């Protein structure tokens, strides 16, 4: 599943649903948690379930962020959106293996096919990232929520590219790779600053993330663009794979391309780029999408 962009839309804001569907986001994340006040939780749940049943998401993944484990809404959220057809469910405040396994058990009970996106946004969650990622086979991704993490750490949330926020961001990406699930990067709060968003996405790519949580539709095409391999990257990857095949045919385990040694790990990395480009629909022409 390609998740370059995951767009949040408040579960109570039905006027934004159509715009979210048309955004081009790989995943549309209906939110039942932070953006919904307590007295509107049940109403939002019904609205989101109605939208899920209605469909019309095209190639986008219909996903929902439910309320956190331990809240009075969590279990009912899981049952409702799972039964309504959510393809993925984001579990906030993911920090205990038991909570993720309990969520998976509920989804098993109702025979839902929903995958779990574990949102790590507490110091405990970051420290236990590997355990959370391996807690159940339903976990598809580890996502970093830097704002709540910053709150608990007592630091400003405006610069996730430095200090302890940067450290935690790295830790989540490493843990996700270690347990073979997708690493999804934090939101960028600079909604109207395109350059700031581009810089933040570029940093996330350098850290090993595969996608970005978005809080405005304008961020979606940028995330999709930057998380899709460029024409130059695709062309280089093809040259590496072609050279590897020729080297293997000659019984060689390494070869030289552009005056640099190429071995098996580099080849696998380039094969991954081609696979990602294929999923994005741009490998055949080397285009960005």
Secondary structure, DSSP 4 states (H G I P E B T S, - for coil): ---SEEEEEETT-GGGHHHHHTS--SEEEEESSTTS-GGGHHHHHHHHHHHHHH---TTSEEEEEEPPTTSTTHHHHHHHHHHHT-SEEEETT---HHHHHHHHHHHHHTT---EEEEEE-SHHHHHTHHHHHTS-TTEEEEEE-HHHHHHHHTS-SS-TTSHHHHHHHHHHHHHHHHTT-EEEEPP-S-TT-HHHHHHHHHHHHHHT--EEEESSHHHHHHHHHHTSPPHHHHHHHHHHHHHHHHHHHTT-S-EEETTEEE-HHHHHHHHHHHHHHHHHT-TTTT---
